[in-house]
Amino acid sequence: MQQLLNTLVERNKRWTKEGKVATYIPELGKGDPSVLGISIIDLNGNLYNAGDYKYKFTLQSITKVVTLMLALIENGKEKVFQYVGMEPTGDPFNSIIKLETIKPSKPLNPMINAGAITTVSLISGESPEERLHKILTLIHKMTGNYGITYNEKVFQSEYQTGDLNKALAYFLRTHNVITGDIEEHLEVYFKQSSIEVTTEDVAKIGAVIANDGKDIYNNQEIIPYEVVRIAKTFMVTCGMYNASGEFAINVGIPAKSGVGGGILATVPRRFGIGVVGPALDEKGNSIGGVKLLEDLSQKLDLSIF
């Protein structure tokens, strides 16, 4: 496995030159476009790393998987999907067009920004700090890394430039999809997007999902099976933005990307995978990371289809 990962990272490094780092969040524009790294952990706890796996990055949209699971744990399936839909969208992740044209005006799924803002609004707490603590606590349990927190500079950069996300949130409140203090919801949303990790942390999140919500070391339940099942399904249908269908065909495993260059992937009952490559393609996915996962899937026959 180690030799394979080293070979595949080296082979796919060239793709990083074809992409560009995200600049609409200014702090993300400081990312290194040449970076490409991967971590894989199997359900026996064997961990393999290659490339720039120590590179730190923010989860961005990858946390949509975590906040969805937490919202489902707290509220149940029926309530969550009263406010957010279950259908894929061919539109960009920050699009507002479907909200304006469908009735009722609720987000199509929890993997787009409007949907994630909605699921974040369903996480209870007396303050933004308490709600963020719940998100971090779940990530700490899944990774075993209790030092994980959010990057203040990235948070401030997102908050100061996130006008479209703010517009989405106020639009949703107008249509009674979101209630309560919008600025507090947005603070939690931007901070959870700014949570900073490495590929090892992401691989461990993927391993818990691969293990049906149980800790791979002691088999204790962290997340209920039904919640994990729902999350995996959304990862397949909506996890790679409006390239999810192509990814399902070419790679064939549940995954969620973020514009920080990270990709969370999970192979049910086999592996958790974390990838980083800040150079993005035109859809907002790590260009080198996607190519790396395509090769890895073919070599190890990972596709679940």
NUKOLDREN-620748 format. One record per residue: residue in three letters; x, y, z of N, C-alpha, C in turn. Coordinates in steps of 0.02 Angstrom, whole numbers, padded with zeros to 5 digits, always signed. Layout:
NUKOLDREN-620748
ALAXYZXYZXYZ...
***
This chain:
NUKOLDREN-620748
MET+00041-00060+00000+00000+00000+00000+00043+00063+00000GLN+00095+00064+00043+00137+00123+00048+00170+00140-00019GLN+00197+00089-00052+00230+00100-00116+00180+00124-00169LEU+00121+00096-00167+00069+00117-00214+00051+00190-00205LEU+00041+00211-00143+00023+00281-00130+00079+00328-00151ASN+00141+00310-00136+00197+00352-00157+00198+00361-00233THR+00187+00305-00268+00188+00306-00341+00131+00349-00369LEU+00071+00341-00342+00013+00376-00368+00017+00451-00354VAL+00043+00470-00296+00051+00542-00281+00100+00573-00330GLU+00155+00538-00341+00206+00564-00386+00179+00570-00458ARG+00140+00521-00478+00112+00520-00545+00063+00577-00556ASN+00025+00594-00504-00029+00643-00513-00010+00714-00492LYS+00051+00724-00469+00075+00790-00450+00068+00839-00508ARG+00077+00815-00569+00076+00859-00628+00009+00894-00636TRP-00044+00862-00612-00111+00892-00621-00119+00956-00581THR-00080+00964-00528-00087+01023-00486-00072+01087-00526LYS-00034+01081-00578-00017+01140-00620-00076+01161-00663GLU-00126+01117-00669-00184+01132-00712-00239+01168-00673GLY-00233+01171-00607-00286+01202-00566-00264+01267-00535LYS-00310+01298-00498-00297+01361-00464-00326+01358-00394VAL-00291+01390-00346-00317+01393-00278-00377+01440-00276ALA-00422+01428-00228-00480+01472-00220-00456+01541-00196THR-00482+01593-00228-00462+01661-00209-00522+01703-00187TYR-00583+01678-00196-00641+01718-00176-00645+01724-00100ILE-00612+01677-00065-00597+01686+00007-00523+01704+00009PRO-00505+01767+00020-00436+01788+00011-00384+01746+00048GLU-00400+01724+00109-00351+01686+00148-00336+01619+00114LEU-00385+01589+00080-00372+01526+00044-00326+01537-00015GLY-00324+01598-00041-00280+01613-00097-00206+01606-00080LYS-00191+01601-00015-00122+01592+00007-00100+01519+00006GLY-00146+01474-00012-00129+01403-00013-00077+01386-00065ASP-00042+01332-00055+00011+01310-00100-00018+01265-00154PRO-00021+01287-00217-00053+01247-00269-00015+01184-00288SER+00048+01179-00268+00089+01120-00286+00078+01061-00239VAL+00042+01072-00184+00032+01021-00133-00013+00965-00158LEU+00006+00903-00142-00038+00845-00152-00019+00793-00101GLY-00067+00772-00061-00054+00723-00009-00114+00679+00004ILE-00102+00621+00034-00156+00573+00047-00141+00533+00110SER-00194+00516+00146-00190+00469+00202-00246+00419+00194ILE-00231+00357+00209-00281+00303+00207-00275+00264+00273ILE-00333+00250+00303-00333+00208+00362-00384+00152+00352ASP-00362+00090+00366-00409+00034+00360-00444+00023+00426LEU-00492-00022+00427-00533-00030+00487-00498-00070+00542ASN-00436-00091+00529-00394-00120+00581-00348-00067+00613GLY-00353-00005+00588-00314+00050+00615-00247+00060+00582ASN-00233+00023+00528-00170+00033+00492-00174+00097+00451LEU-00125+00141+00461-00125+00207+00430-00067+00213+00380TYR-00083+00239+00321-00033+00248+00268-00037+00321+00244ASN+00022+00353+00237+00025+00422+00215+00073+00429+00156ALA+00058+00478+00113+00104+00491+00058+00097+00564+00037GLY+00151+00590+00008+00150+00659-00016+00147+00709+00041ASP+00112+00764+00030+00110+00819+00078+00055+00810+00130TYR+00055+00752+00163+00001+00735+00209+00002+00775+00273LYS+00057+00809+00287+00061+00850+00348+00036+00921+00337TYR+00020+00937+00275-00003+01004+00257-00071+01018+00290LYS-00076+01075+00324-00139+01092+00358-00184+01132+00311PHE-00249+01117+00314-00298+01151+00272-00364+01154+00310THR-00409+01196+00287-00474+01202+00319-00525+01158+00283LEU-00570+01130+00322-00617+01081+00295-00664+01111+00243GLN-00684+01173+00252-00733+01204+00207-00795+01159+00201SER-00815+01142+00140-00878+01105+00131-00877+01033+00157ILE-00818+01007+00173-00816+00940+00201-00856+00936+00267THR-00858+00992+00304-00895+00991+00367-00970+00987+00357LYS-00993+00995+00296-01064+00987+00283-01087+00917+00301VAL-01043+00869+00293-01059+00800+00312-01067+00795+00387VAL-01023+00827+00424-01025+00824+00497-01086+00860+00525THR-01099+00920+00499-01157+00958+00525-01223+00924+00506LEU-01225+00892+00448-01285+00854+00431-01296+00798+00481MET-01244+00760+00497-01251+00705+00544-01271+00730+00613LEU-01242+00785+00635-01259+00812+00700-01331+00837+00701ALA-01353+00870+00648-01422+00894+00644-01471+00835+00645LEU-01454+00781+00611-01497+00721+00612-01499+00689+00681ILE-01442+00686+00715-01440+00658+00783-01485+00698+00829GLU-01482+00764+00824-01519+00807+00870-01593+00813+00853ASN-01610+00812+00788-01677+00829+00767-01717+00772+00736GLY-01682+00720+00712-01715+00666+00677-01724+00681+00603LYS-01733+00628+00565-01737+00633+00492-01797+00675+00470GLU-01855+00663+00500-01916+00697+00477-01910+00773+00483LYS-01885+00798+00538-01880+00870+00548-01827+00900+00502VAL-01769+00869+00496-01716+00897+00454-01740+00904+00382PHE-01772+00852+00356-01792+00854+00286-01858+00891+00274GLN-01884+00918+00327-01939+00966+00320-01911+01033+00294TYR-01847+01046+00309-01816+01110+00292-01764+01106+00236VAL-01740+01047+00222-01691+01039+00168-01708+00975+00129GLY-01698+00977+00063-01717+00922+00020-01666+00867+00016MET-01679+00818-00029-01637+00759-00036-01612+00750-00108GLU-01622+00800-00151-01608+00791-00221-01542+00824-00244PRO-01506+00793-00290-01446+00824-00319-01465+00887-00358THR-01416+00929-00369-01425+00988-00410-01367+00994-00459GLY-01380+01015-00519-01326+01025-00567-01298+01095-00564ASP-01319+01134-00515-01297+01203-00509-01235+01208-00464PRO-01198+01264-00469-01141+01275-00424-01163+01273-00351PHE-01115+01259-00306-01130+01249-00235-01158+01311-00201ASN-01144+01371-00229-01168+01432-00196-01224+01465-00235SER-01257+01427-00279-01310+01455-00321-01373+01470-00280ILE-01407+01523-00301-01470+01542-00269-01530+01528-00315ILE-01515+01509-00378-01568+01506-00429-01624+01457-00412LYS-01607+01397-00387-01659+01348-00372-01704+01371-00315LEU-01675+01407-00267-01716+01433-00212-01770+01480-00237GLU-01756+01515-00290-01803+01563-00317-01856+01531-00362THR-01841+01471-00389-01885+01443-00439-01925+01382-00416ILE-01905+01350-00361-01942+01291-00337-01988+01310-00279LYS-02040+01271-00271-02087+01281-00216-02095+01214-00179PRO-02087+01212-00112-02067+01268-00070-01994+01287-00081SER-01976+01348-00061-01909+01374-00073-01859+01350-00021LYS-01850+01284-00018-01801+01256+00029-01743+01227-00012PRO-01683+01225+00017-01625+01200-00019-01635+01128-00043LEU-01609+01112-00102-01620+01045-00130-01585+00991-00090ASN-01527+01006-00061-01491+00955-00022-01443+00989+00028PRO-01418+00952+00077-01376+00982+00129-01303+00990+00109MET-01284+00973+00048-01215+00978+00027-01201+01043-00012ILE-01253+01081-00028-01243+01147-00057-01244+01198+00001ASN-01220+01258-00012-01212+01307+00042-01278+01322+00077ALA-01331+01333+00037-01396+01349+00068-01420+01293+00113GLY-01409+01231+00091-01428+01174+00131-01388+01167+00194ALA-01322+01181+00189-01279+01176+00248-01294+01231+00299ILE-01309+01291+00274-01328+01345+00320-01392+01324+00358THR-01436+01291+00322-01498+01268+00354-01485+01215+00407THR-01443+01165+00391-01429+01113+00441-01392+01142+00501VAL-01347+01189+00489-01313+01222+00545-01364+01257+00590SER-01415+01288+00560-01465+01324+00599-01505+01277+00644LEU-01505+01212+00628-01543+01163+00667-01504+01135+00726ILE-01439+01151+00729-01398+01128+00786-01410+01175+00845SER-01432+01146+00900-01454+01187+00957-01395+01212+00998GLY-01408+01264+01037-01358+01291+01082-01377+01361+01104GLU-01353+01380+01163-01369+01446+01190-01329+01502+01158SER-01275+01483+01124-01231+01532+01093-01196+01500+01033PRO-01167+01542+00988-01128+01514+00933-01070+01470+00958GLU-01040+01490+01014-00984+01453+01042-01005+01382+01063GLU-01064+01377+01094-01089+01312+01116-01104+01267+01056ARG-01133+01296+01004-01150+01257+00945-01087+01234+00908LEU-01037+01279+00902-00974+01260+00871-00939+01206+00912HIS-00944+01211+00978-00914+01160+01022-00943+01091+01007LYS-01008+01088+00994-01039+01023+00977-01010+00994+00912ILE-01001+01037+00863-00972+01014+00799-00901+00990+00809LEU-00861+01030+00846-00792+01010+00859-00788+00946+00900THR-00833+00939+00948-00833+00879+00990-00844+00816+00949LEU-00890+00820+00900-00902+00762+00858-00841+00747+00815ILE-00809+00799+00789-00747+00790+00750-00692+00762+00794HIS-00686+00786+00855-00636+00760+00902-00646+00685+00914LYS-00709+00665+00924-00723+00594+00936-00706+00551+00875MET-00721+00576+00816-00709+00538+00755-00635+00532+00739THR-00596+00584+00755-00525+00584+00737-00479+00563+00793GLY-00503+00570+00855-00459+00558+00912-00409+00615+00922ASN-00417+00669+00884-00372+00727+00889-00411+00784+00922TYR-00399+00793+00987-00437+00841+01026-00406+00911+01022GLY-00355+00919+00981-00325+00985+00971-00354+01021+00910ILE-00397+00989+00873-00426+01021+00814-00470+01079+00833THR-00461+01136+00799-00503+01194+00809-00507+01232+00743TYR-00538+01290+00744-00545+01327+00681-00488+01378+00673ASN-00475+01397+00611-00423+01445+00594-00454+01515+00594GLU-00434+01557+00641-00463+01623+00649-00455+01667+00587LYS-00397+01663+00555-00386+01705+00496-00432+01686+00439VAL-00441+01620+00429-00486+01598+00376-00558+01617+00392PHE-00576+01609+00455-00644+01629+00476-00657+01702+00461GLN-00612+01745+00481-00621+01817+00470-00624+01833+00395SER-00582+01799+00357-00582+01809+00284-00648+01789+00254GLU-00675+01732+00276-00739+01708+00251-00795+01755+00272TYR-00795+01776+00335-00849+01817+00360-00851+01884+00324GLN-00793+01912+00311-00790+01978+00280-00808+01978+00206THR-00799+01921+00173-00812+01917+00101-00871+01873+00083GLY-00906+01846+00133-00959+01797+00120-01027+01827+00107ASP-01030+01878+00065-01093+01912+00053-01146+01866+00023LEU-01126+01822-00024-01175+01778-00055-01204+01730-00004ASN-01163+01702+00040-01189+01658+00092-01235+01695+00140LYS-01218+01757+00154-01262+01798+00197-01329+01809+00162ALA-01326+01822+00097-01388+01833+00058-01430+01769+00058LEU-01398+01711+00050-01434+01648+00052-01470+01639+00118ALA-01435+01655+00173-01464+01646+00239-01525+01691+00249TYR-01520+01753+00229-01577+01799+00238-01635+01780+00191PHE-01619+01755+00132-01670+01731+00086-01708+01672+00118LEU-01671+01627+00148-01701+01568+00180-01746+01589+00239ARG-01725+01640+00276-01767+01663+00332-01832+01694+00305THR-01827+01729+00249-01887+01759+00219-01940+01707+00203HIS-01916+01646+00185-01961+01592+00166-01972+01542+00223ASN-01953+01563+00285-01966+01523+00345-01931+01456+00345VAL-01876+01451+00307-01835+01390+00310-01788+01393+00370ILE-01764+01453+00384-01721+01465+00442-01757+01514+00488THR-01751+01502+00553-01777+01549+00602-01721+01569+00650GLY-01733+01619+00690-01683+01639+00739-01635+01692+00714ASP-01580+01699+00750-01531+01752+00736-01486+01731+00678ILE-01495+01764+00621-01458+01746+00561-01382+01756+00570GLU-01364+01811+00602-01292+01824+00611-01259+01771+00654GLU-01295+01744+00703-01267+01690+00744-01260+01626+00702HIS-01311+01611+00661-01306+01553+00617-01246+01559+00571LEU-01236+01619+00543-01181+01630+00497-01114+01624+00532GLU-01110+01647+00593-01047+01641+00631-01028+01567+00639VAL-01077+01526+00658-01063+01454+00665-01045+01424+00597TYR-01081+01443+00546-01069+01416+00479-00998+01432+00455PHE-00978+01495+00461-00911+01514+00437-00856+01483+00481LYS-00868+01477+00545-00817+01447+00589-00809+01373+00576GLN-00866+01337+00565-00860+01265+00552-00827+01252+00485SER-00835+01298+00437-00799+01291+00374-00724+01301+00382SER-00705+01338+00434-00635+01356+00445-00597+01309+00491ILE-00628+01253+00509-00595+01203+00551-00534+01175+00515GLU-00477+01174+00549-00413+01158+00517-00391+01087+00534VAL-00369+01050+00483-00352+00979+00491-00294+00960+00446THR-00275+00896+00450-00230+00865+00401-00267+00807+00368THR-00235+00776+00319-00266+00719+00285-00277+00661+00332GLU-00235+00653+00383-00244+00600+00432-00310+00608+00469ASP-00324+00670+00489-00387+00684+00524-00447+00666+00479VAL-00443+00687+00417-00498+00674+00370-00506+00600+00357ALA-00451+00564+00351-00454+00491+00340-00488+00457+00400LYS-00475+00481+00460-00506+00451+00519-00581+00465+00522ILE-00602+00524+00499-00674+00537+00493-00704+00488+00443GLY-00669+00479+00387-00692+00431+00336-00695+00360+00361ALA-00649+00342+00406-00648+00274+00433-00708+00260+00478VAL-00728+00310+00518-00788+00302+00560-00849+00292+00516ILE-00854+00331+00462-00910+00324+00416-00907+00255+00382ALA-00847+00234+00362-00838+00168+00331-00858+00112+00378ASN-00850+00124+00443-00865+00073+00494-00935+00082+00522ASP-00980+00111+00482-01051+00119+00500-01061+00159+00563GLY-01017+00208+00575-01025+00253+00631-00990+00233+00695LYS-00953+00177+00692-00919+00153+00752-00845+00170+00751ASP-00817+00182+00811-00746+00193+00819-00709+00130+00796ILE-00658+00139+00753-00624+00079+00727-00579+00045+00778TYR-00564+00080+00833-00518+00052+00883-00555+00013+00937ASN-00615+00035+00956-00650-00001+01010-00721-00022+00990ASN-00740-00007+00928-00806-00026+00901-00865+00005+00938GLN-00851+00059+00975-00905+00095+01009-00940+00142+00959GLU-01006+00147+00965-01044+00189+00919-01032+00263+00933ILE-01013+00300+00881-01006+00372+00885-01066+00406+00852ILE-01088+00376+00797-01144+00403+00758-01191+00345+00742PRO-01256+00353+00749-01302+00299+00733-01297+00277+00660TYR-01306+00213+00649-01299+00184+00582-01343+00220+00530GLU-01406+00233+00547-01452+00264+00498-01428+00334+00479VAL-01399+00371+00525-01372+00437+00510-01313+00431+00462VAL-01270+00383+00474-01213+00372+00430-01236+00351+00361ARG-01286+00309+00358-01312+00286+00293-01337+00346+00251ILE-01373+00390+00284-01399+00449+00248-01341+00493+00225ALA-01291+00504+00268-01234+00545+00250-01196+00516+00190LYS-01184+00451+00191-01149+00419+00135-01187+00427+00070THR-01253+00422+00073-01293+00429+00013-01286+00499-00016PHE-01288+00550+00026-01279+00618+00002-01208+00629-00025MET-01159+00596+00004-01090+00602-00021-01086+00575-00092VAL-01121+00521-00106-01120+00492-00174-01157+00537-00223THR-01216+00561-00204-01258+00597-00252-01241+00671-00258CYS-01213+00701-00205-01205+00774-00204-01136+00797-00178GLY-01092+00751-00159-01033+00769-00122-00978+00805-00160MET-00977+00798-00226-00923+00829-00265-00951+00886-00308TYR-00994+00926-00277-01025+00982-00310-01061+00959-00373ASN-01059+00999-00426-01093+00979-00487-01050+00936-00533ALA-01002+00900-00502-00964+00848-00537-00975+00781-00504SER-01028+00775-00463-01040+00715-00423-01054+00654-00466GLY-01091+00662-00520-01105+00606-00564-01042+00579-00597GLU-01001+00624-00622-00938+00605-00654-00893+00569-00604PHE-00889+00595-00543-00848+00563-00491-00874+00494-00474ALA-00940+00487-00470-00969+00422-00455-00952+00370-00508ILE-00949+00391-00570-00932+00346-00625-00857+00329-00625ASN-00815+00380-00616-00743+00371-00622-00709+00345-00559VAL-00738+00358-00501-00708+00337-00437-00754+00288-00401GLY-00817+00308-00393-00867+00261-00369-00870+00249-00294ILE-00849+00299-00254-00853+00294-00182-00883+00358-00152PRO-00914+00354-00094-00940+00414-00062-00883+00463-00046ALA-00893+00527-00063-00841+00577-00052-00871+00646-00043LYS-00834+00689-00010-00854+00759-00004-00792+00803-00009SER-00796+00853-00053-00739+00897-00064-00750+00964-00030GLY-00697+01003-00026-00701+01071+00000-00654+01115-00040VAL-00668+01181-00043-00627+01225-00084-00560+01241-00052GLY-00548+01215+00008-00481+01218+00037-00435+01167+00006GLY-00463+01124-00038-00423+01074-00072-00429+01004-00043GLY-00468+00998+00010-00475+00932+00042-00529+00890+00009ILE-00521+00824+00015-00574+00777-00004-00578+00724+00050LEU-00638+00715+00077-00654+00660+00122-00684+00603+00080ALA-00656+00544+00084-00684+00487+00048-00689+00427+00095THR-00737+00384+00081-00746+00325+00124-00764+00266+00081VAL-00734+00209+00095-00750+00147+00060-00783+00102+00112PRO-00849+00094+00107-00886+00058+00159-00854-00008+00179ARG-00842-00014+00245-00814-00073+00278-00742-00089+00254ARG-00708-00039+00225-00639-00049+00204-00592+00007+00226PHE-00603+00067+00202-00555+00121+00213-00588+00188+00226GLY-00551+00231+00263-00563+00302+00264-00506+00335+00228ILE-00520+00386+00188-00469+00418+00147-00473+00493+00155GLY-00416+00525+00163-00411+00598+00164-00361+00620+00112VAL-00380+00670+00072-00337+00695+00018-00333+00771+00024VAL-00275+00800+00006-00270+00872+00001-00233+00891-00062GLY-00259+00942-00096-00228+00970-00155-00262+01037-00169PRO-00235+01093-00144-00270+01157-00148-00285+01183-00219ALA-00249+01159-00269-00264+01180-00338-00329+01147-00360LEU-00378+01189-00377-00446+01165-00392-00461+01165-00467ASP-00507+01122-00487-00533+01124-00556-00589+01176-00560GLU-00621+01179-00617-00672+01232-00627-00735+01219-00586LYS-00744+01158-00560-00803+01142-00519-00790+01155-00444GLY-00727+01170-00426-00711+01182-00356-00683+01122-00320ASN-00666+01068-00357-00637+01008-00327-00562+01007-00338SER-00525+00977-00291-00453+00970-00298-00437+00931-00362ILE-00403+00963-00409-00391+00931-00474-00343+00872-00467GLY-00290+00881-00429-00244+00825-00418-00274+00772-00374GLY-00314+00793-00325-00346+00746-00279-00395+00700-00315VAL-00434+00728-00360-00482+00687-00397-00446+00637-00441LYS-00393+00659-00476-00355+00614-00519-00321+00559-00478LEU-00296+00577-00420-00265+00529-00375-00316+00476-00353LEU-00376+00497-00336-00428+00450-00315-00452+00406-00373GLU-00453+00433-00433-00470+00393-00491-00421+00335-00499ASP-00357+00351-00495-00305+00299-00502-00309+00249-00445LEU-00318+00274-00384-00321+00230-00326-00381+00183-00330SER-00437+00208-00352-00497+00167-00358-00487+00111-00408GLN-00454+00127-00463-00441+00076-00514-00392+00023-00489LYS-00340+00045-00455-00289-00002-00431-00314-00049-00377LEU-00358-00022-00332-00382-00062-00275-00453-00086-00283ASP-00483-00072-00341-00552-00093-00355-00598-00068-00299LEU-00600-00002-00289-00636+00027-00233-00709+00041-00248SER-00728+00047-00311-00795+00069-00328-00848+00024-00295ILE-00899+00057-00267-00953+00019-00234-01008+00002-00283PHE-01000+00022-00346-01052+00010-00396-01034-00050-00441
***
